[in-house]
Amino acid sequence: MNISSTTSKNAYPYLALKGDIQSIEYSGYEYKNLVLDGEYKDGGFDGTFQLDDENGFIFMNGKINLNEKIPVFDFHADIKHFRPHNLQ
């Protein structure tokens, strides 16, 4: 994973993210085979995200920012073989 960042006082950090994450555990589930390529800036993510896990395949391309007055969800998603009941 390649990460470059900048920060300034009283502002959100800027992160450029590109690379593969073999696995990450969240809420008791180990997600596998993640790929990130994008930027975190102004409190949101703009880029691509891919998860190729035994309980689903998700590819997203676009922008998500929950810190706006009206949250922004502007992305395309391709979801296959998703089994959310197994993510417990």
HELIX and SHEET records of a PDB file:
HELIX    1   1 PRO A   84  ASN A   86  5                                   3    
SHEET    1   A 6 ASN A   2  THR A   6  0                                        
SHEET    2   A 6 TYR A  14  TYR A  26 -1                                        
SHEET    3   A 6 TYR A  29  LYS A  41 -1                                        
SHEET    4   A 6 GLY A  44  ASP A  53 -1                                        
SHEET    5   A 6 GLY A  56  ASN A  65 -1                                        
SHEET    6   A 6 VAL A  72  LYS A  80 -1                                        
END                                                                             
